[in-house]
Amino acid sequence: MSERLDCRQVVDRLYDFLDGELTATDAEEVRAHMAACAHCFERSDFEAAFLRFLEARGKGKDCPPEVRRRILDSLL
């Protein structure tokens, strides 16, 4: 990912970014886009809070993959 990211590319990578699964270079490109794009920054902030909520609600239990997929599909 050497070229500048657009909003859709950032949204497509958002969960990988929040989960720390991107390379350092890719994560920096996402961070740079969000620093310049209020919409993507707000989306990232919401999604991070949502993931923290799910984690707290699960109290250590894994969310079934089907449920996670349905939640993600409804958000995108």
C-alpha positions in Angstrom: 0.0 0.0 0.0 2.3 2.7 -1.1 -0.3 5.1 -2.6 -2.6 7.3 -0.6 -5.6 5.5 0.8 -9.2 6.6 0.2 -12.0 6.3 2.7 -13.2 2.9 1.4 -9.7 1.4 1.7 -9.4 2.6 5.3 -12.8 1.2 6.2 -11.9 -2.1 4.6 -8.8 -2.3 6.8 -10.3 -0.8 9.9 -10.8 -4.0 12.0 -7.3 -5.2 11.0 -6.0 -1.9 12.1 -7.8 -1.9 15.4 -6.8 -5.5 16.1 -3.1 -4.6 15.4 -2.9 -6.9 12.4 -1.5 -4.5 9.9 2.1 -4.1 9.1 3.7 -1.0 10.6 3.7 0.7 7.2 0.0 -0.1 6.5 -1.0 1.0 10.0 0.8 4.3 9.5 -1.0 4.9 6.2 -4.4 4.3 7.9 -3.4 6.6 10.8 -2.3 9.3 8.3 -5.6 9.1 6.5 -7.6 9.3 9.7 -5.6 12.3 10.9 -6.7 14.1 7.8 -10.3 12.7 7.5 -12.7 13.5 10.3 -15.3 11.0 9.0 -12.9 8.1 9.1 -11.5 9.2 12.4 -15.0 9.2 13.9 -15.8 5.9 12.3 -12.6 4.4 13.8 -13.4 5.9 17.2 -16.9 4.3 17.1 -15.7 0.9 15.9 -13.0 0.8 18.7 -15.7 1.6 21.3 -17.9 -1.0 19.8 -15.2 -3.7 20.0 -14.5 -2.7 23.6 -18.2 -3.1 24.3 -18.3 -6.5 22.7 -15.2 -7.6 24.7 -16.7 -6.4 28.0 -20.0 -8.1 27.3 -18.4 -11.3 26.4 -16.4 -11.3 29.6 -13.6 -13.4 28.0 -15.9 -15.5 25.9 -15.3 -15.6 22.1 -18.0 -14.2 20.0 -19.2 -16.9 17.6 -17.8 -16.3 14.1 -21.3 -16.2 12.6 -22.4 -13.5 15.0 -19.2 -11.4 14.4 -19.8 -11.7 10.6 -23.4 -10.6 10.9 -22.4 -7.6 13.1 -19.7 -6.6 10.7 -21.9 -7.0 7.7 -24.6 -4.8 9.2 -22.0 -2.0 10.0 -20.5 -1.8 6.5 
